[in-house]
């Protein structure tokens, strides 16, 4: 499985984090009451945790279970912080 789906148009932020490419990962935790979670994405050969907000879940449900396999991008969240965005559920979920 590829680590990311970075294309030639992917951009780097000031810290060298690739923006615009998609990364495979797994939801580590999600609190539906707060609408906040953590997803672990494979980036540069390592698993790295990234925060996300419920608005980033692209199916409109604003709900996702820990253990769900996802494809996500990195970008600025609603408050400008670098986080996981455009989260898509892939394959079978837990």
N, C-alpha and C positions, 0 to 999 in steps of 0.2 A: 504494500500500500504506500503510495507516495506521501511524503511528509507535508507537502503543501501543494496548492495549485497556483502558485505565483506565476503571473504572466509578465511579459516585458513591460507592461504599464504599471506594475506595482511600484509604490513609492516608499521611501524610507523616512521615518520621522527623525528628530534631532538625536535620538538615542540609538539610531540604527535599526529600529524595529520596522519590519516590512509591513506597509499598509497596502490594502487593496487585494492581497492574495488571500486565499482561503486555506484554513488549517483544519486537519482532522483532530478530534479530541473526544473527551468524555466529561459529562457534567459531574462534578464532585459533590456539590451541594446546591440546594435551592430553597429559599424561604419564601413561600407563596404569600405570606402575610406582609413581609417587607418588600417583596418583588425583587429581591437581590439573590445572586448566586455566584458560584465559582465554577469555571470550566477549565479543564486541563488540556492544553493544546500542544501538539508536537511541533516544536519550533527549533530549528537549528540542531536537530538530533536529540533534543531533550524535551521532557514533559514540563511545561511551564504553566502555573496557575494564573488565570486572568479573571477579574471580576466581570459580571455582566448584570444588566437590569432587565426586568421583565419585558420592556418594550423592544429588546433586541431579539426576542423569540419570534421568528418570522411567520409562524402559522396563525398568529393572532390570538392564541389561547392564553398567553401570559402565564403558562404553567408548563413545567418540565420536571421530570423525575431524575434524581441522582442515578448515575449509571447509564443514562441515555447517550448514545453515540451521536456526535454532532459534527457539522462542518460550520466553521465560523471565520469571520474576518476580524482583524484588529483595527480599531479606529477610535476616534473621539466619541465618548458617550455624551449624554445630554448635558452634563456639566463640564465637558471639555477634557475629562480625564481619559487616558488611553485604557481601553478595555475591549472585551469581546463584543462584537456587534454582528448583526445579520446572522443569527444562529439558526441553522436548519437541522432538524432531526433527520438522521440517516439510518437506514437498516432497521433492525429490531431494537426496540427500546425496552428498558427494564420496567 
